[in-house]
Amino acid sequence: MKQFAYRAAKAALATAVAAMMTAAPVMAGGQACLNPHEERADKIRFVQTQFMVAALQCRHSHTKALADFYNGFVTNHRAEFTENYRTLSTYLKRDGRTTIDSYLVAQANLISLGSWEVADFCGEMLKIATLEGGAAREALPLVDLMPVSYQRIGKACPATAVASATAPTGR
């Protein structure tokens, strides 16, 4: 039985790698730089996606704790996640990428693949979920605690580009 589970896990990993490779152009990006507001939105979406992956992957090993946490987390941060979705969608269009949905699927695949390299991914995610504040806790500070590390989706804008992009247009 263990050998069957190992083969099934290996097949799932191979599928994830294939999905990641087909999603690589989506993740690669174009020429647009990422301003701090966009990077913040991506980091928060990364935290949300990692909790989503954990809720799905760990639903048998950690009962419903991660799924319940994720549902509360999404509910408590719905407005912020909606704004981040818009911000990322705008960045991805400016960068010449396909759609935000393609990006989010590729991000979830990469997190899922990365979770295989974390000794106790479900246990680590459960620890983070049960930190003081629980689902009401701010999402952004959690990015540095995630077991799968965040990777910036594009190059950071130089300070002068950020200043000119946020300067009033005189309208």
N, C-alpha and C positions, 0 to 999 in steps of 0.2 A: 504494500500500500504506500509506503514512504517513497519507493522508487517512482510510482505513478504520480505522486504529488510533486516530486522533483522534476519529472519530465513535463508535467503541466506547467510548473513554474518556469521552467526553461523555455517552453514554447511561448508563454506569455511575455517573457523578457525579449525573445526574438521578435515578437509582434510589436512590442513597444519600440525596439530599436528601429524596425522597419518604418513605423509611424514617425519616429523622430527624424529619420533620414528624409522622408518625403516632406516633412514639415520644415526642414532646414532652410529653404529659401524664405519662408515666412519669418523665421527667427533671425535670419541674416541681416535684413534691413538694407536701407539705401543710404542716402546722403544726409538726411535731416538729423540735426543734433537734438538731444533730449534735454529739455530745460528742467530745472528743479521741480516744478509743479508736475510735469509729466513723469519724472522719475519717482516722485512720491506716490503718484497714482499707480504706477507699475509695481512698486514695492508693496503697497496695500493690497493690490489685486493678487500678488504673489502669495501673501500671507493667507488670503481668503482661499486661493486655489489649493495651497498646501493642506489647509484644514479640510477642504472638500475631498481631496484625494485620501486623506487619513480617514475621514468619515466613511468613505466607501471601502477602502482596503481593510480597515480594522473593525468592521462591524461585527465580525464573529469573534475575534480575539479579545475585544474590550467591550463586549455587550453593546449597549446603545450609548455609552457615555460620549464618545466623540461625535456621533451623529446628533445627539441632543445638544452638545456644545455648539456644533456647526450651525444648526438651525437657529439657536439663540443668537449666535454671533452675527449671522446674516440679517436676522430681524433687527437687531440693535444698531447695525451699521448700514441699513438699506440705503439711506439717502447718500451717504458717503460713497458706497459702492456704485450707485447709479451715476454720480458725478465722475468717479474715476473711470467708469466705462466710457463715458463721453470723452473725457480727456485722452484716454488711450486710443480710442477710435480716431480722434482727430490727428493724433501723432502718427498713427499707423498709415492713415491716408496721406499725410504730408510726406511720409517716408517712402511712399510707393508700395506699401505692402497690400496684400489682398484685403482681408477683413479682420476685424477684431475677434470674431468668432474663431477663425482659423488660428489666430495667435493664441487665444486662450486654450484651445484644444492642444496645440503644440506645447504650451507651457505646462498643462496638466500631464501630458505624456512625459515630458522631461522630469517633472517632479516625481511621477510614478516610477520612472526608471531610476532616478537618483535614490528613491526610498529603498531600493533593493541593496544599496551599499551602506545603509545605516543599520547598525547592529540590532537595535530595538526601535524601529521607526514608530510603531504604534505606541509603545511605552513612552517614548520621548514626546510625541505629540500629546499624549494624555497628560503628561507633566505640565506642558505649556498651557493646555486647556484649563487645568485646575489651578493655575496661578491666581493670586489674589486679584479679584475683579472679574474673573471668569469671562463670560461672553460679552460683558459690558466694557471690558478693558479696551483701550485704544489699540488699533491694529498695527500702526506703523512701528512702534517700539518692538513688536514681536518679530520683525523681520530678522533681527540679529540672533534670535533664539531658535529659528527654524532649523531642523536637522538637515534639510537639503538647502544648500546655500543659494542665495539670490545672485543672479547674473544680470547686469544691466542690459537692456534690450538695444541700446544704441550708444553712440559716443556722446559724452556730456558736452553741452554747449559751452564755448568759451565765455568768460564773464562778460565780455563786450556784447556778444550775441544775446545773452540773457537780458542785459540791461536794455538793449534796443527793442527786444521783443516785448518787454513789459512796460516800456515807456509810453505815455499817453500819445495818441495819434493827432491830437489837436482838433478833434471833431466836436 
